[in-house]
């Protein structure tokens, strides 16, 4: 066993003494305890909450459409119909109605917007005209300004010269590319069509325009080795990439056939420990290249602020729009219905008549409000002790003892083991504060 493998095995076993093997990302509160408010009651409350603050705001827009459905993907996404179906047109009409509905809230349109982040799906699958229409509607309706970051999640397939010109005209400054792998065999397995050279060429083209560019990479793929993953990272770094997100291949309802086909539906502890080692070795490669973790899954150079993922660390509300998008306004969290129900919702009516198609909402309890500063900092990978209550400090020191946090000048930093077990850590943090009486 190599020295690196020995370190990773020791870190795994130390953390496993505290938490179950199956790592997962932290879950939002709606996923763990549901909603206390019906859609209609949620909208009335959100309108009141959203107009009360005058602070900065982050915006997330979900456009769930893709030209094709990648077999590995477990995202909330749907293929653009080839038969001319009208789901895209209906979806965009509802989204336009939702933009107007939020903008009609007194004071909301005046709140300065830090970032507008488009996710999916592959938003450019709509075509640059339709996509540009959404971006312009947001710019016209809400408080964007010269310092607003316009960010897009996409794939190399959509980033041809015409798309880059359109994004430039729209003012985009950050592009996050779903690379997943640069290994030719693994790309075929994942349904990626562009050869690695094309991916690198298009990343370079984005960088030449002065944009911040980051990428997703998957680990835990069939046949993947630490050497191929390190090679992917080094190629991306050579192309000028400024951020890398490392994602464990998720097994869920949307990619079940792929997961079963490759025997990933019953990953035992030995396989999970091997996947953890892959992630830890990739993290070491990134750190050696100057990248630092600024989110549970994300490593970045200083230019990549990762604004959307770190909105809560800045104390900003997250205004989320579109199907399955979940946001937080003040002490209230909310989520939208999924794509088919969203596209079937009424549109083209007065904003005050029909609310956006929400699934529901809930309010952080007093205990959850005590836990939020700690959970927010854990998600952002650095736990500044300033402003934490005594129980959060004691909890963090316990995580150090188990190798999940490590001390830094201002407090603590998430280790690679801490990132793997972040879901379990944050779940314990919520429960810890639920037992606090004051």
C-alpha positions in Angstrom: 0.0 0.0 0.0 1.4 3.4 -1.0 1.9 6.1 1.6 -1.0 8.1 0.2 -3.3 5.1 0.2 -2.4 4.4 3.8 -3.3 8.0 4.8 -6.6 7.8 3.1 -7.4 4.4 4.6 -6.6 5.7 8.1 -8.7 8.8 7.5 -11.6 6.6 6.3 -11.5 4.3 9.3 -11.2 7.2 11.7 -14.3 8.9 10.3 -16.2 5.5 10.0 -15.9 5.1 13.7 -18.4 8.0 13.9 -20.6 7.8 10.8 -22.0 5.2 8.4 -20.0 4.5 5.2 -22.4 5.9 2.6 -21.5 9.5 2.1 -24.0 11.9 0.6 -24.3 15.7 0.3 -26.2 17.6 2.9 -29.9 17.6 2.4 -32.0 20.7 2.4 -34.5 21.0 5.2 -37.5 20.4 3.0 -36.1 17.0 2.1 -35.7 16.0 5.7 -38.9 17.3 7.3 -41.2 18.4 4.5 -43.3 21.6 4.4 -45.4 23.2 7.0 -47.1 25.6 4.5 -49.3 24.9 1.5 -48.3 26.5 -1.8 -50.8 29.4 -1.4 -49.8 30.1 2.2 -46.2 29.8 1.2 -46.5 32.4 -1.5 -48.3 34.9 0.8 -45.5 34.5 3.4 -42.7 34.7 0.9 -44.1 37.9 -0.6 -44.0 39.5 2.9 -40.5 38.1 3.6 -38.9 39.0 0.3 -39.9 42.7 0.5 -38.8 43.1 4.1 -35.0 43.0 3.5 -33.0 45.5 1.5 -29.8 43.4 1.4 -28.1 41.7 -1.6 -29.7 38.8 -3.3 -28.5 35.8 -5.2 -30.7 34.3 -8.0 -30.8 30.7 -9.3 -32.8 29.8 -12.4 -33.5 26.2 -13.3 -33.9 25.4 -17.0 -34.3 21.6 -17.0 -34.0 20.8 -20.7 -31.2 18.9 -22.5 -30.7 18.0 -26.2 -30.2 14.4 -25.1 -30.4 12.6 -21.8 -27.0 11.3 -20.5 -27.3 7.8 -19.1 -25.4 8.6 -15.9 -27.3 11.8 -15.0 -29.5 11.9 -11.9 -30.5 15.6 -12.3 -34.0 17.0 -12.7 -33.8 17.3 -16.5 -35.9 16.4 -19.5 -35.0 16.1 -23.2 -36.2 18.8 -25.6 -39.0 17.1 -27.6 -38.0 16.1 -31.2 -41.7 16.0 -32.2 -42.3 19.7 -31.7 -44.0 19.3 -28.4 -44.9 22.5 -26.7 -43.5 21.8 -23.2 -40.6 24.2 -23.7 -42.9 27.1 -24.8 -45.3 26.4 -21.8 -42.4 26.2 -19.4 -40.9 29.5 -20.6 -44.3 31.2 -20.3 -44.7 30.1 -16.7 -41.1 31.2 -16.0 -41.8 34.6 -17.4 -44.9 34.8 -15.3 -42.8 33.9 -12.2 -40.3 36.6 -12.9 -43.1 39.2 -13.1 -44.6 37.7 -9.9 -41.4 38.1 -7.9 -40.6 41.5 -9.4 -44.0 42.8 -8.4 -43.1 42.4 -4.7 -42.6 45.8 -3.2 -38.9 46.5 -2.7 -37.6 43.2 -4.2 -36.6 44.6 -7.5 -34.5 47.2 -5.8 -32.3 44.7 -3.9 -28.9 44.4 -5.6 -28.2 41.1 -7.2 -24.8 39.5 -6.6 -25.1 36.6 -9.0 -27.6 35.1 -11.5 -26.8 31.4 -11.9 -28.5 29.2 -14.6 -28.6 25.5 -14.0 -30.3 22.5 -15.5 -30.4 20.5 -17.5 -28.4 22.2 -20.1 -29.9 25.7 -20.4 -28.4 26.4 -23.8 -30.3 23.4 -25.2 -33.2 26.0 -25.5 -31.2 27.8 -28.2 -29.5 31.2 -27.7 -32.5 33.2 -28.6 -34.9 31.6 -26.0 -32.1 31.5 -23.4 -31.2 35.1 -24.0 -34.9 36.1 -23.6 -34.9 34.6 -20.1 -31.7 36.4 -19.2 -32.9 39.7 -20.5 -36.3 39.4 -18.7 -34.4 38.9 -15.4 -32.1 41.9 -16.1 -35.0 44.1 -16.9 -37.1 43.0 -13.9 -34.7 42.6 -11.0 -31.8 44.5 -9.4 -28.9 43.4 -11.6 -26.0 45.8 -12.1 -22.5 46.1 -13.6 -21.1 44.0 -10.7 -23.6 41.1 -11.1 -22.0 37.8 -12.0 -23.9 36.0 -14.8 -23.1 32.3 -14.5 -24.1 29.3 -16.6 -23.9 25.5 -16.2 -23.4 23.8 -19.5 -21.5 21.2 -21.5 -18.8 21.6 -24.1 -21.2 20.5 -26.7 -23.1 23.8 -26.5 -20.1 26.1 -26.4 -19.5 26.7 -30.1 -18.4 30.1 -31.4 -22.0 31.4 -31.9 -23.0 30.4 -28.4 -19.9 32.2 -27.0 -20.7 35.3 -28.9 -24.3 35.3 -27.6 -23.1 34.7 -24.0 -20.6 37.6 -24.4 -23.4 39.9 -25.6 -25.6 38.9 -22.6 -22.8 39.7 -20.2 -21.9 36.2 -18.8 -18.7 36.1 -16.9 -18.6 32.5 -15.4 -19.1 29.2 -17.2 -19.3 25.9 -15.4 -18.7 23.0 -17.8 -19.9 19.5 -17.1 -16.8 17.6 -18.3 -17.2 14.5 -16.0 -14.2 12.8 -17.6 -11.6 13.4 -20.2 -10.8 9.7 -20.6 -12.1 8.6 -24.1 -13.4 5.3 -22.8 -15.2 6.8 -19.9 -16.6 9.5 -22.0 -18.2 6.9 -24.3 -19.5 5.1 -21.3 -21.1 8.4 -20.0 -22.7 9.3 -23.4 -20.4 12.3 -24.0 -19.8 12.8 -27.7 -17.0 15.4 -28.0 -13.4 14.1 -28.0 -11.3 15.4 -25.1 -9.4 17.7 -27.4 -12.6 19.5 -28.3 -13.5 19.9 -24.6 -10.1 21.5 -23.9 -10.3 23.7 -27.0 -13.7 25.1 -25.9 -12.5 25.7 -22.3 -9.6 27.6 -23.7 -11.9 29.7 -25.9 -14.0 30.6 -22.8 -10.8 31.6 -20.9 -9.6 33.7 -23.8 -12.7 35.9 -23.4 -11.6 36.6 -19.8 -14.4 34.5 -18.2 -14.0 32.4 -15.0 -14.3 28.8 -16.0 -14.9 25.8 -13.8 -15.7 22.1 -14.4 -17.4 19.1 -13.0 -15.5 15.8 -12.7 -17.1 12.5 -11.6 -15.3 9.9 -9.4 -16.4 6.4 -8.7 -16.9 5.5 -12.4 -16.5 1.9 -13.6 -12.8 1.2 -14.3 -11.6 4.7 -13.1 -8.2 5.0 -11.5 -6.6 7.7 -9.5 -4.1 8.2 -12.4 -6.9 8.9 -14.9 -8.6 11.3 -12.6 -5.3 13.1 -11.8 -4.7 13.3 -15.6 -8.1 14.9 -16.1 -7.3 17.5 -13.5 -3.9 18.3 -14.9 -5.3 18.7 -18.5 -8.0 21.0 -17.2 -5.4 23.0 -15.2 -3.3 23.3 -18.3 -6.3 24.8 -20.2 -6.6 27.5 -17.6 -9.5 26.1 -15.5 -10.1 28.0 -12.3 -12.4 25.7 -10.4 -13.2 22.0 -10.2 -16.1 20.3 -8.6 -15.6 16.6 -7.6 -18.9 14.6 -7.5 -19.4 11.1 -6.5 -21.4 9.2 -9.2 -24.9 9.4 -7.6 -27.3 6.5 -7.8 -30.9 7.7 -8.0 -34.2 7.2 -9.8 -33.2 9.1 -12.9 -30.1 7.0 -13.7 -31.2 3.6 -12.3 -30.6 1.6 -15.6 -27.0 2.9 -15.9 -26.4 2.2 -12.2 -27.7 -1.4 -12.5 -25.9 -2.0 -15.7 -22.5 -1.2 -14.1 -23.2 -2.9 -10.8 -23.3 0.4 -8.8 -26.6 -0.2 -7.1 -25.2 -2.2 -4.2 -21.8 -0.6 -3.5 -20.5 -2.1 -0.3 -18.1 -0.6 2.1 -15.0 -1.7 0.2 -16.1 0.0 -2.9 -17.1 3.1 -1.0 -13.7 3.2 0.7 -12.1 3.0 -2.7 -14.2 5.8 -4.1 -13.3 7.9 -1.1 -9.6 7.3 -1.8 -10.2 8.4 -5.4 -11.7 11.6 -4.2 -8.9 12.2 -1.6 -6.2 11.6 -4.2 -7.9 14.0 -6.6 -8.1 16.6 -3.8 -4.4 16.3 -3.2 -3.7 16.8 -6.9 -5.8 19.9 -6.9 -4.1 21.3 -3.8 -0.7 20.7 -5.3 -1.8 22.9 -8.3 -2.9 25.7 -6.0 -6.6 25.0 -5.7 -8.4 25.2 -2.3 -11.7 23.8 -1.3 -14.4 26.6 -1.0 -17.4 24.4 -0.9 -18.1 20.8 0.1 -17.6 19.6 -3.5 -15.7 22.5 -5.1 -12.0 23.5 -5.4 -11.0 26.9 -6.7 -8.3 29.4 -7.5 -8.9 32.9 -6.1 -10.6 34.1 -9.3 -13.4 31.6 -8.9 -15.6 32.9 -6.0 -18.2 30.3 -6.5 -20.8 32.9 -5.6 -24.0 31.0 -6.0 -22.9 28.1 -3.8 -21.6 30.5 -1.1 -24.6 32.9 -1.0 -25.5 31.9 2.5 -22.0 32.6 3.8 -22.5 36.2 2.7 -25.9 36.3 4.4 -27.8 36.6 1.2 -31.3 35.3 0.4 -31.5 32.9 -2.6 -34.3 33.7 -5.0 -34.9 30.4 -6.9 -37.0 30.2 -10.0 -38.1 27.3 -12.2 -39.1 23.7 -11.7 -37.6 21.8 -8.7 -35.6 24.9 -7.7 -35.4 25.5 -4.0 -34.6 28.9 -2.4 -34.4 30.6 1.0 -35.9 34.0 1.8 -35.2 35.1 5.3 -36.0 32.3 7.7 -38.3 30.6 5.1 -37.3 27.8 2.7 -39.3 26.9 -0.3 -39.3 24.6 -3.4 -41.1 24.5 -6.8 -42.9 21.6 -8.3 -41.1 19.4 -10.9 -41.0 20.1 -14.7 -44.3 18.6 -15.9 -46.4 20.3 -13.2 -44.4 23.5 -13.6 -45.1 23.7 -17.4 -48.8 23.0 -16.8 -49.2 25.9 -14.4 -51.2 29.0 -15.4 -49.3 31.9 -17.0 -50.1 35.1 -18.7 -52.3 36.4 -15.9 -51.8 39.2 -13.4 -49.0 38.5 -10.9 -51.3 38.9 -8.0 -53.9 36.5 -9.3 -51.9 33.2 -9.6 -48.8 32.4 -7.5 -45.7 30.7 -9.0 -46.1 26.8 -8.9 -44.6 26.1 -5.6 -44.5 22.6 -3.9 -44.5 24.2 -0.4 -42.4 26.0 2.2 -41.3 25.9 5.8 -39.8 28.1 8.4 -36.6 27.5 10.2 -37.3 26.7 13.9 -35.5 28.6 16.7 -33.2 25.5 17.0 -32.5 25.5 13.3 -31.7 29.2 13.3 -29.1 28.4 16.0 -27.7 25.7 13.8 -27.6 27.7 10.5 -24.4 29.6 11.0 -22.5 26.3 11.6 -24.2 24.4 8.8 -23.6 27.3 6.4 -19.9 27.4 7.2 -19.5 23.7 7.0 -21.1 23.8 3.5 -18.6 26.5 2.5 -15.7 24.3 3.8 -14.3 26.8 6.3 -15.8 27.2 9.8 -14.9 30.6 11.2 -15.4 30.4 15.0 -16.5 34.1 15.3 -20.2 34.3 16.0 -20.7 30.6 16.7 -22.4 29.6 20.0 -20.6 27.5 22.5 -22.3 24.2 21.4 -21.2 24.8 17.8 -17.7 25.4 18.9 -17.6 22.2 21.0 -19.1 20.3 18.1 -16.5 21.6 15.7 -13.7 20.6 18.1 -15.1 17.1 18.3 -15.0 16.9 14.5 -11.3 17.8 14.7 -10.8 14.9 17.0 -12.3 12.6 14.4 -10.3 14.0 11.5 -13.3 15.7 9.9 -12.1 19.3 10.4 -8.6 20.6 10.8 -7.5 23.8 12.6 -6.7 27.0 10.7 -6.1 30.5 11.9 -9.8 31.6 12.1 -11.2 28.3 13.1 -11.4 25.1 11.2 -11.3 23.8 7.6 -13.2 20.7 6.2 -10.9 17.8 5.5 -11.4 15.4 2.6 -13.0 13.0 5.1 -15.2 15.8 6.3 -16.3 16.5 2.7 -17.2 12.9 2.1 -19.3 12.7 5.4 -20.7 16.2 5.1 -24.3 15.0 4.9 -23.9 13.1 8.1 -22.1 16.0 9.8 -24.7 18.5 9.0 -27.5 16.2 9.9 -25.9 15.8 13.3 -25.5 19.5 13.6 -29.2 20.2 13.0 -30.1 17.5 15.6 -27.6 18.8 18.1 -29.1 22.3 18.1 -32.6 20.8 18.2 -31.8 19.7 21.8 -30.5 23.1 22.8 -32.9 24.9 25.1 -31.5 28.4 24.9 
